[in-house]
Structure formats: C-alpha cells, structure tokens
Amino acid sequence: MLDRPHPTPAAPTADPFALAKALSGVHFIGGAYVPARAGKTFAVVNPATGAEIARAAEGDAADVDAAVQNAAKAQKEWAKVPARKRGALVHQCAQLLKEHVDELGRLIALETGKALRTESRVEANVVADVFEFFGGLGSELKGESVPFAPNVLSVTVREPLGVVGAIIPWNVPMLLMALKVAPALVAGNAVVVKSAEEAPLAVLRICEIMNRVLPPGVFNMVSGFGPECGAPLVTHPLVRKVTFTGSVETGKIVARAAADKLIPVTLELGGKSPMIVFADCDFDKTVSGALTSMRFTRQGQSCTAASRIYVERPIFDRFVTAMKDAVNGMVMGDPLDEKTDIGTIVSEGQLEKVKAYIAEGAATPGATAHVCSAMPTDPALKKGLFIQPVIFTGLTKDSRLVREEIFGPVTVIQAFDEPEAVLAEANDSDYGLAASLWTNNLKVGLDLAHRLEAGLVQINQNLVVQANLSYGGVKSSGLGKEASLEAMLEHFTHKKTIMVNMA
C-alpha cells in the first residue's frame, strides 16, 4: 500500500469533476504522484461542453527517464517474485478496480465524451475483467523439456524482457492500457505507460489504484505529447519492448525506432472492417448487430467499427431502411446522463476530420447521405463536439469513405450479388483487423471466414475485444496479438534454453 500522501481520494467518488481536478498536473512515477519536471501542463477538455476540466502534466524526456529508471530498478526485484504471486497481486488489483467501476466510468465519460451507460461503464467493467483474467495466468509461464541427448537435460524457460513502454490511444484508453499492462506485469516486466493527451485522467487513476497493491516503480504513468513524451519512451535505452496502439503513420515511426534498437514491438494500427450480410440472415438480429458492429454508441471511434457494410441485394433496401430507423431511435446527449445512447467526438480536430469526410461523401454524384438521430437541444451542450451519424449509400469502392479509416459515426452500405465478388471487395483494403459475416448458411460463412484477410472474423456477432480471445490484425492493421495467453508468452517474455550435461 502507498504510505505517502497523494492528491486523490482513496475511496471511490461519484463526482468526476472533483476527481479530474484532483488528478491535475501529475504523472505517477515510482509509486507516487509527481509533477512534470519542467512544470508544464496542458488542458483536458470535456468534449460535451468545451469546458476545461483538468490540467495534465506535460511530460518530456526528463520525465520519461525518471519513469524508466524507476521501472528498471523495480523490475529486477519484481522478476524475482514467483510468477503465481505476481499473478495474485494483479488479481488483487482487479478486485480493487471493481470497487471503482462506476467512478472510472464517469471519469472516462467526462474526458472522452463517451456515453456512460452504453460505453464508459462497460469499458470500466471490462478493464477489471482483463486484469482478473491475466492475474490467473501466472502458472502458465512455463517452458518445455527438449529431447536432445540421453545424457543432456535440455529445457526452456520463459523470462521477462525488462521495461515495457506502452503507448495508448484515446478511444478506449482504459481497456487498451489493461491489455498491455496486465500481461506485461504478470510476465515479470515493469511498465511505463504514455497516455493519450485527450484522455490522461482515468488511466492515471487506475495506475494509482493499482499502486496500492503493486511494489513502487513496477507500474508508472506519464502524460504528454507524442514527439516530446512518446518518442523518448520508445527510444530510451532501458526500454526493451514497445507496445503501441494508434495510427498507421505513427506506428511506422515507432517500428523504425524499435528497429534501430533491435527490440520487439507490438502494433495495433486500426482497420476498415467489413460486415457482410447475406439475405438468409436473421434480419432483426443482424440489424441490431450492425448497430453494435459500427460502434455507433462510441460515435464510430473504434478500430473494429463496421464502416463498410455489404448487403446481399434482395434485402438491401429493407436493410438500409431498418438501419436508419434504428439509429434514429438512439438518443444523443450529455455523456453522463443515463438516458444518453451516443455522446461526442473526442476532440475538435477529430470532429473536423469526420465532417470533411461527410462533406466529401455528400458531394459525390450518385451518393446519398442518410443523416440519423438528432442533435441535443440542451443549451449547456451547444459547444459540445456532437455530430449526427451518417449512413451512405451509392458510393463506389474507390471512394475515400470506403477505403480510409474515418474514426467517426460514418458507415457505407453497398449491395452485392455473389459471395466471391463481395469477398474480393472486402479484401481489397490496406487494413486487415476485423470482419463479420451474417448468414444462417454456416458452410458459406466458414468458407468466407477462412478466406477473409483479417485477424478476427466473427459470424453472426461482432463483439468488442474480450479477454482470452486473441486480438490483432494483418496487413496495415499491425503486428502481434493482444488479450490472450499467447500474447503474454510471445510478446512479453523471451525463451531461454538451458542445457545440463550429466555425463
């Protein structure tokens, strides 16, 4: 347990505004809150109102070095802790996080604009589940007996890599942090997380909560901007592994830096995920699944969002109508209001990017922009970053809206006639993260599932990332896997061979 003063309440709090203020101006390094060494901070804004809710510590190379040095020192002792004991401590963290689920849900809703009921509280629950899952895998860090010669005992063992640098995005920051931190810790590594500048608060709170259980320095958190804070973390000589979730462009920069140091890197870089709907599907279930697949409750701000929906022609018109009706029934409003289905876009820059795509699509000859739901009428939200979901029809496959990741509540629905043709279109993408198929013909479904170029293919469902299901893409969607035992073993340990000549 922490035995030094810290600015946040130990007990869960229902007031996210007070908690955000209390979290202002600090990193978490070496078991304690510390200000940025240069004394700089930057604004954290509530995207539903435009109001500043906190000031985050603006980290630089000096802050990163302090965090990494603390982590390197702590990791040597942490690696000596038996693996099952490490797992038990991480499991204990999960139980503590469960007590803070509502608090964390409210805080992430405040800083990202994601609706509390449909998104933020769900994410907080899944975070605790991820730590609980990996906490039970300590005993799985085992090696093999290798037959080499009768008089030679040859075995392999799994050892931690050292200090892991983790860089997370803003769309589901708590979950994506957990998917990196939990396996790294159980495997015996220490971690330094660089949070997203748009959403630094909830992950900072999680770090503090877990440090009540973990040894100081094992789990550290810094906030700041990519060039000044993220880059020094990737290039720090004591960081022996980097795990990154974000854009393709930034992912390539991270990969080059890791290559210069010859260290392993895991990259999750987004997607343009196809959803293929056959006429024999369970229609109502599929329409409901499309709402989930497109992550409309998250304003489409998801790497796995079904932003390309292909519908077999006999049910195309019916499907489009049903989709419009379903999205029109969703309530857009204050993210902290339990009645709200859809919150806001995370930032002004992201909002303008989404608007530009919508304008381009609407101006395309032959295209129709079906604008759905309704803007909130509350005067307190007039400065909020709200935007109505848009369903496009009539766009061709060469449209930027079909080919590029928009990361907003925009999907394109297109008709198809033949399975082979739709498979070719689905695979005609630089991305390969996720895909879904909706059909009652499992022979067709399984055949296409094997041939779709994606790391995760689901039939008649499109769940978000789940603990114990391997998650990661192919092509420009990244390198490596997360969320599974395989991810912990392959990405957070190295295999050592030990041979004993007994002759």
Disulfide bonds with the S-S distance in Angstrom:
none
